[in-house]
């Protein structure tokens, strides 16, 4: 893949700037190949890689390293045992990386999510996953039920249980704020365990 690379070895890991061949119409996959190779090595050896967005020149070197570091920190916070995570694939999590070690932004949501996590652990349930799918589906019951492969009435019962346990009122909640709180909750939970 790369003829030369700039490598910086540190006490807790290493960083590398790896030049890739410019994608052509015949070989548009150099970035995907790098990701796949790092994923395989990481899984096999139990190490993690963070990958920045590709750049076409040497500008923004600090940004490149910062993006790779964010992808790696998120991988660690979410408990990924090995493999590669690309900055481009972080989704909304890319905005939450600075919150990994900070206080939750909404204490009410944090408390409700702690209650759900404890319930799930005691009962081997998946109410947090149900809530996350519901929020990702923008509160659409039919879409959520289909994603979870459950009947819509079963989903409604789960949502009622979530409301009963937590005091949340999903019809009145700021669903985006709750979704972001849930993502931060996952980061905090994995960070505390890891």
Backbone bond lengths (Angstrom), bond angles and torsions (degrees), N, CA, C in turn:
res aa  C-N    CA-C-N  psi(-1)  N-CA   C-N-CA  omega(-1)  CA-C   N-CA-C  phi
1 X - - - 1.452 - - 1.530 111.99 -
2 X 1.356 114.89 -56.73 1.449 118.17 -174.95 1.515 110.55 -118.22
3 X 1.318 116.43 133.04 1.460 120.42 178.28 1.519 110.03 -76.48
4 X 1.332 117.33 -38.51 1.459 122.28 179.08 1.513 108.80 -138.20
5 X 1.329 115.26 157.12 1.452 120.30 177.04 1.517 108.19 -147.89
6 X 1.317 116.95 150.94 1.453 122.75 174.40 1.517 106.55 -97.77
7 X 1.339 116.83 120.00 1.459 121.06 -174.86 1.521 109.26 -121.18
8 X 1.339 116.30 134.02 1.454 124.28 178.33 1.528 107.30 -120.34
9 X 1.338 117.15 109.39 1.459 121.73 -178.94 1.524 108.57 -90.01
10 X 1.343 116.06 127.99 1.456 122.43 178.66 1.513 108.85 -121.35
11 X 1.339 117.35 170.83 1.462 120.71 -178.23 1.526 112.43 -64.60
12 X 1.324 118.22 -30.50 1.466 121.47 -177.05 1.530 113.39 -104.39
13 X 1.318 117.90 4.40 1.461 119.50 179.81 1.511 110.31 162.49
14 X 1.303 114.67 -161.87 1.455 118.87 176.11 1.513 109.61 -142.84
15 X 1.329 113.79 157.24 1.464 121.17 176.66 1.504 107.42 -123.68
16 X 1.322 115.27 146.09 1.466 118.89 179.91 1.518 109.98 -142.28
17 X 1.310 115.53 138.96 1.459 122.22 168.98 1.520 105.67 -100.93
18 X 1.316 116.31 116.99 1.459 121.98 -173.23 1.520 109.17 -114.43
19 X 1.343 117.65 113.44 1.472 118.59 176.58 1.524 110.25 -74.00
20 X 1.308 115.55 136.14 1.465 121.37 177.82 1.515 108.84 -112.25
21 X 1.309 114.86 152.45 1.462 119.02 173.94 1.518 108.26 -63.26
22 X 1.298 116.52 139.99 1.474 120.10 178.79 1.521 108.76 -62.05
23 X 1.312 115.56 132.05 1.463 120.32 -179.74 1.522 109.92 -62.63
24 X 1.300 115.73 138.19 1.461 121.34 177.68 1.515 108.21 -123.74
25 X 1.300 115.60 174.47 1.461 118.50 178.15 1.520 110.83 -65.81
26 X 1.358 116.51 -24.64 1.470 119.09 178.38 1.523 111.85 -84.50
27 X 1.339 117.77 -28.77 1.460 120.82 -177.09 1.531 110.28 -138.40
28 X 1.326 116.65 75.95 1.457 119.28 -179.55 1.523 113.07 -85.18
29 X 1.325 118.43 11.14 1.453 120.04 -167.49 1.521 115.64 -110.62
30 X 1.322 120.11 13.93 1.459 119.86 -175.31 1.533 111.63 -59.13
31 X 1.331 119.20 -41.53 1.462 121.62 177.94 1.525 110.51 -65.08
32 X 1.319 116.95 -43.95 1.467 120.39 179.53 1.524 110.65 -64.40
33 X 1.325 116.82 -39.07 1.462 120.12 178.43 1.519 111.09 -64.57
34 X 1.336 117.20 -41.92 1.461 120.52 177.73 1.524 109.69 -60.60
35 X 1.332 117.10 -47.58 1.464 120.88 179.14 1.527 110.35 -57.90
36 X 1.329 117.30 -48.31 1.465 121.01 -177.90 1.527 111.65 -62.10
37 X 1.331 116.60 -40.30 1.459 120.04 179.49 1.528 111.27 -67.27
38 X 1.327 117.14 -43.91 1.464 120.31 177.60 1.529 111.22 -65.72
39 X 1.316 116.95 -37.44 1.469 121.12 176.85 1.528 110.13 -59.79
40 X 1.324 116.77 -48.28 1.469 120.67 -178.76 1.527 111.22 -63.69
41 X 1.328 117.29 -44.70 1.470 120.84 179.07 1.529 110.20 -63.19
42 X 1.325 116.27 -44.65 1.465 120.61 -178.67 1.512 112.80 -62.30
43 X 1.320 116.86 -44.42 1.465 120.60 179.07 1.526 109.82 -64.38
44 X 1.319 116.60 -44.90 1.467 120.83 -178.28 1.529 111.87 -62.70
45 X 1.329 117.36 -42.57 1.461 121.29 -174.79 1.533 113.95 -97.85
46 X 1.342 116.72 -5.54 1.461 120.12 -178.70 1.515 113.40 69.57
47 X 1.338 116.93 34.41 1.459 121.34 176.15 1.527 109.18 -118.67
48 X 1.324 115.15 161.49 1.464 120.31 -175.32 1.521 110.58 -116.10
49 X 1.326 114.76 145.65 1.457 122.21 176.43 1.523 109.10 -124.99
50 X 1.336 116.52 137.10 1.452 122.03 170.28 1.517 107.70 -109.29
51 X 1.316 116.66 133.94 1.469 121.31 -175.07 1.527 109.15 -121.42
52 X 1.322 116.02 126.92 1.466 120.72 177.47 1.517 110.01 -80.85
53 X 1.331 114.81 175.77 1.463 119.37 171.11 1.519 108.76 -71.06
54 X 1.296 116.82 147.24 1.464 120.70 178.87 1.522 109.64 -70.09
55 X 1.306 116.21 146.93 1.458 122.61 177.51 1.516 108.52 -122.15
56 X 1.317 116.35 157.35 1.469 119.58 -179.19 1.518 112.31 -98.62
57 X 1.330 117.71 -0.71 1.463 120.02 179.00 1.511 110.72 -158.51
58 X 1.318 117.37 -178.29 1.458 120.73 -174.92 1.530 114.55 -79.81
59 X 1.314 118.57 -0.25 1.456 120.07 179.85 1.526 110.20 -70.57
60 X 1.291 116.20 158.82 1.464 123.42 177.00 1.524 112.81 62.80
61 X 1.334 117.88 33.49 1.465 119.92 179.93 1.523 111.75 -57.30
62 X 1.339 117.33 -39.63 1.466 120.07 -179.88 1.525 110.41 -63.93
63 X 1.329 117.17 -38.44 1.458 121.27 178.22 1.519 110.70 -65.33
64 X 1.313 117.00 -40.60 1.463 121.62 179.00 1.522 109.76 -58.34
65 X 1.318 115.86 -49.10 1.464 119.75 -178.93 1.525 111.41 -66.80
66 X 1.311 116.89 -37.60 1.468 120.96 178.67 1.526 111.04 -64.06
67 X 1.334 117.09 -43.16 1.468 120.06 178.65 1.522 111.40 -63.47
68 X 1.320 117.06 -43.38 1.468 120.58 178.87 1.525 109.91 -63.29
69 X 1.337 116.39 -40.34 1.458 120.55 178.93 1.531 110.81 -64.64
70 X 1.335 117.07 -41.86 1.467 120.36 177.43 1.524 111.30 -61.12
71 X 1.328 116.72 -43.18 1.465 120.29 179.36 1.523 110.37 -63.15
72 X 1.316 116.72 -39.95 1.460 120.78 178.68 1.523 111.03 -67.89
73 X 1.331 118.03 -46.34 1.480 121.46 179.46 1.517 111.01 -59.17
74 X 1.326 116.78 -39.90 1.451 119.89 178.92 1.526 110.46 -67.04
75 X 1.299 116.68 -40.92 1.456 121.33 177.54 1.531 110.40 -57.62
76 X 1.321 115.96 -45.17 1.467 121.14 178.89 1.528 110.23 -65.87
77 X 1.344 117.16 -46.22 1.461 120.76 -177.72 1.520 112.47 -62.26
78 X 1.334 117.05 -33.78 1.465 120.19 -179.63 1.527 112.48 -88.01
79 X 1.327 116.35 3.30 1.451 119.65 173.76 1.507 115.73 78.11
80 X 1.322 117.25 21.16 1.464 120.07 176.89 1.522 107.71 -66.31
81 X 1.340 116.90 124.83 1.456 121.47 -173.84 1.528 113.29 -77.30
82 X 1.287 117.33 -27.55 1.448 121.76 179.02 1.510 109.26 -175.15
83 X 1.305 116.44 159.14 1.455 120.19 179.31 1.512 111.16 125.05
84 X 1.307 115.96 -162.78 1.461 122.16 -176.14 1.520 109.82 -127.17
85 X 1.320 115.33 142.10 1.463 120.85 175.61 1.517 107.03 -129.90
86 X 1.316 116.18 127.60 1.459 121.67 -178.76 1.524 111.02 -95.38
87 X 1.317 116.54 139.73 1.458 122.27 179.17 1.525 111.20 -55.42
88 X 1.323 116.38 -39.61 1.468 120.51 -179.85 1.518 112.70 -61.44
89 X 1.335 117.84 -22.04 1.460 121.45 -176.84 1.524 113.24 -102.28
90 X 1.326 118.25 14.29 1.461 120.41 -178.98 1.523 112.45 -78.24
91 X 1.331 117.14 -19.83 1.461 119.71 -177.96 1.521 110.83 59.16
92 X 1.335 116.39 -140.89 1.468 121.37 -178.25 1.521 111.81 -64.84
93 X 1.328 116.48 -22.40 1.458 119.49 179.67 1.525 112.30 -59.28
94 X 1.332 118.61 -27.17 1.470 119.83 -178.07 1.526 111.23 -60.41
95 X 1.335 117.69 -27.59 1.458 120.91 178.64 1.524 111.89 -82.73
96 X 1.336 116.41 -14.02 1.457 120.86 -174.20 1.522 113.80 -101.80
97 X 1.317 118.00 -7.45 1.464 120.86 -177.75 1.530 111.81 -52.67
98 X 1.341 119.37 -42.97 1.476 118.23 179.22 1.537 113.24 -62.76
99 X 1.321 118.15 -15.07 1.463 120.98 -177.48 1.528 113.18 -91.07
100 X 1.328 117.90 -0.23 1.456 120.48 -176.06 1.522 111.05 -54.57
101 X 1.323 117.45 -41.72 1.457 120.47 -175.91 1.524 112.61 -108.33
102 X 1.334 117.99 12.52 1.463 120.24 -178.31 1.526 110.86 -103.87
103 X 1.318 114.85 175.09 1.466 120.48 176.99 1.522 109.25 -70.15
104 X 1.353 117.22 148.50 1.470 119.73 175.45 1.530 109.83 -60.57
105 X 1.332 117.49 141.31 1.465 120.46 -176.50 1.524 114.11 -71.18
106 X 1.339 118.80 -24.45 1.462 121.98 -178.68 1.525 108.74 -128.59
107 X 1.335 117.48 99.68 1.467 120.44 -176.45 1.530 113.72 -59.11
108 X 1.329 117.85 -34.44 1.469 120.94 178.41 1.521 111.77 -64.11
109 X 1.316 116.36 -46.74 1.463 120.24 177.21 1.526 110.62 -65.60
110 X 1.338 116.20 -39.83 1.469 119.85 179.87 1.521 110.64 -60.21
111 X 1.315 117.12 -42.81 1.462 121.50 178.99 1.534 110.57 -63.97
112 X 1.314 116.82 -45.52 1.473 121.16 179.37 1.527 110.69 -60.89
113 X 1.320 117.36 -40.90 1.459 121.12 -178.92 1.529 111.31 -71.55
114 X 1.333 117.34 -33.27 1.472 120.40 173.87 1.528 110.40 -63.42
115 X 1.324 116.66 -40.40 1.471 121.23 177.95 1.529 109.90 -62.15
116 X 1.327 116.72 -45.86 1.469 120.05 179.32 1.528 111.85 -63.48
117 X 1.324 116.62 -41.42 1.471 119.95 179.20 1.524 110.80 -62.17
118 X 1.318 116.30 -43.39 1.467 120.23 179.53 1.529 110.23 -64.77
119 X 1.324 116.74 -41.41 1.470 120.53 177.97 1.527 110.34 -62.02
120 X 1.325 115.89 -46.93 1.475 120.30 179.33 1.525 111.03 -58.80
121 X 1.327 117.08 -41.75 1.466 120.68 -178.89 1.536 110.88 -66.89
122 X 1.328 117.09 -42.16 1.478 121.00 -179.63 1.517 112.22 -67.76
123 X 1.311 116.18 -41.58 1.462 121.62 -172.19 1.521 114.43 -101.42
124 X 1.332 116.71 1.23 1.463 121.15 -174.44 1.533 110.05 52.88
125 X 1.327 114.12 43.38 1.465 121.96 -178.46 1.528 109.43 -100.47
126 X 1.306 116.46 -177.54 1.469 121.29 -178.97 1.524 110.35 -140.04
127 X 1.337 116.12 45.11 1.466 118.57 -178.93 1.526 111.86 -68.47
128 X 1.322 117.34 -35.02 1.474 119.47 177.30 1.523 109.88 -63.11
129 X 1.333 117.10 -42.89 1.468 120.35 177.99 1.525 110.85 -64.45
130 X 1.332 115.82 -39.30 1.469 120.29 176.92 1.520 110.27 -60.61
131 X 1.336 116.17 -47.25 1.461 120.37 -179.96 1.523 110.97 -62.63
132 X 1.320 116.97 -42.14 1.469 119.72 -179.89 1.530 111.19 -62.86
133 X 1.312 117.26 -42.52 1.465 120.52 178.88 1.525 110.22 -65.30
134 X 1.323 117.17 -40.46 1.464 122.39 177.53 1.536 110.26 -60.48
135 X 1.329 116.19 -43.89 1.463 120.32 -179.37 1.528 111.30 -69.30
136 X 1.331 116.60 -40.33 1.462 120.93 177.57 1.522 110.79 -63.29
137 X 1.333 116.12 -32.88 1.470 121.54 179.12 1.522 111.98 -84.49
138 X 1.327 116.31 11.24 1.471 123.13 178.39 1.527 112.81 57.47
139 X 1.338 115.87 35.29 1.457 120.68 174.94 1.517 114.59 77.20
140 X 1.307 118.05 14.32 1.465 121.18 179.33 1.533 109.09 -88.23
141 X 1.312 115.92 114.83 1.466 121.56 -175.43 1.518 111.59 -62.22
142 X 1.333 118.19 -47.59 1.466 119.93 -176.30 1.524 111.47 -63.01
143 X 1.336 117.45 -42.01 1.470 121.38 179.24 1.527 110.22 -65.00
144 X 1.326 116.14 -43.36 1.469 120.54 179.96 1.521 110.66 -64.01
145 X 1.327 116.85 -46.98 1.467 120.76 -179.59 1.528 110.42 -60.00
146 X 1.301 116.29 -41.51 1.469 120.20 178.84 1.525 110.82 -64.24
147 X 1.329 117.46 -43.18 1.464 121.34 179.20 1.524 111.60 -62.97
148 X 1.324 116.14 -37.07 1.470 120.57 -178.89 1.525 112.31 -87.86
149 X 1.312 116.50 -4.37 1.475 123.58 -175.53 1.525 111.61 52.15
150 X 1.340 114.45 50.57 1.466 121.42 174.13 1.519 108.27 -129.45
151 X 1.323 115.32 162.08 1.464 120.45 175.85 1.526 108.80 -69.96
152 X 1.338 118.23 145.39 1.464 120.31 178.77 1.536 113.40 -54.98
153 X 1.329 117.84 -34.60 1.473 119.41 177.79 1.519 111.31 -66.75
154 X 1.328 117.15 -37.07 1.470 121.15 176.31 1.524 109.52 -62.73
155 X 1.332 116.46 -42.47 1.460 120.35 177.69 1.525 110.32 -62.22
156 X 1.322 117.37 -45.23 1.477 120.15 179.52 1.532 110.68 -58.96
157 X 1.328 117.40 -38.94 1.469 120.95 178.03 1.534 110.32 -64.58
158 X 1.315 116.84 -41.66 1.468 120.01 177.78 1.527 111.12 -63.35
159 X 1.341 116.05 -42.52 1.465 119.48 179.64 1.526 110.81 -64.42
160 X 1.335 117.29 -38.13 1.474 120.79 175.99 1.525 110.36 -63.68
161 X 1.329 116.73 -39.86 1.469 120.36 177.86 1.522 109.80 -63.44
162 X 1.330 117.18 -42.52 1.470 121.36 178.05 1.522 109.91 -58.97
163 X 1.320 116.34 -46.57 1.468 120.09 179.80 1.522 111.16 -64.50
164 X 1.341 117.07 -42.32 1.465 120.90 -179.44 1.520 112.61 -63.97
165 X 1.312 117.19 -39.86 1.464 121.14 -178.94 1.523 112.42 -72.78
166 X 1.327 116.40 -38.01 1.466 120.45 -169.05 1.522 114.92 -102.91
167 X 1.314 117.15 -20.48 1.455 119.91 -173.64 1.522 112.72 82.73
168 X 1.323 117.20 -0.50 1.461 120.17 175.88 1.518 109.89 -67.70
169 X 1.304 117.64 148.74 1.458 123.62 172.18 1.522 105.83 -121.40
170 X 1.330 115.59 97.85 1.461 120.62 -171.05 1.521 112.80 -60.67
171 X 1.327 117.83 -29.45 1.467 119.87 177.97 1.527 111.95 -69.52
172 X 1.328 116.81 -22.69 1.461 121.05 -176.02 1.525 113.34 -106.78
173 X 1.322 117.31 -10.81 1.466 121.25 -175.79 1.520 111.34 -75.21
174 X 1.310 115.17 153.52 1.457 122.04 167.65 1.527 104.81 -78.71
175 X 1.322 116.55 99.87 1.456 121.04 -171.88 1.529 112.81 -65.08
176 X 1.320 118.28 -33.52 1.454 120.39 177.43 1.529 109.95 -65.61
177 X 1.319 116.97 -44.88 1.457 120.85 177.84 1.527 110.69 -61.28
178 X 1.324 116.83 -41.88 1.463 120.82 178.69 1.530 110.66 -65.11
179 X 1.333 116.82 -40.53 1.468 119.83 179.04 1.528 111.24 -64.05
180 X 1.325 117.03 -43.58 1.458 120.26 177.81 1.527 110.74 -65.65
181 X 1.323 117.05 -38.57 1.466 120.70 176.37 1.523 110.78 -62.35
182 X 1.323 116.66 -38.83 1.460 120.01 178.39 1.533 110.69 -64.48
183 X 1.310 117.23 -41.67 1.469 120.18 178.74 1.528 110.37 -64.67
184 X 1.331 117.03 -42.68 1.463 120.59 177.48 1.534 109.44 -63.75
185 X 1.329 117.11 -39.46 1.468 121.69 177.19 1.527 110.55 -58.30
186 X 1.311 116.51 -45.01 1.474 120.08 178.77 1.529 110.46 -62.24
187 X 1.325 116.94 -41.52 1.457 120.12 178.61 1.530 110.61 -62.69
188 X 1.321 116.93 -45.31 1.470 120.81 -179.35 1.512 111.27 -64.77
189 X 1.314 116.63 -43.00 1.462 120.69 -177.59 1.524 110.30 -63.03
190 X 1.323 117.45 -47.87 1.458 120.87 179.33 1.521 110.82 -66.41
191 X 1.336 117.02 -37.74 1.463 120.66 -178.79 1.526 110.45 -64.96
192 X 1.354 117.26 -40.49 1.466 120.89 179.09 1.514 111.46 -66.23
193 X 1.347 116.01 -39.34 1.470 120.68 -178.99 1.525 110.08 -71.85
194 X 1.377 116.15 -45.62 1.461 122.28 -176.59 1.473 111.06 -70.74
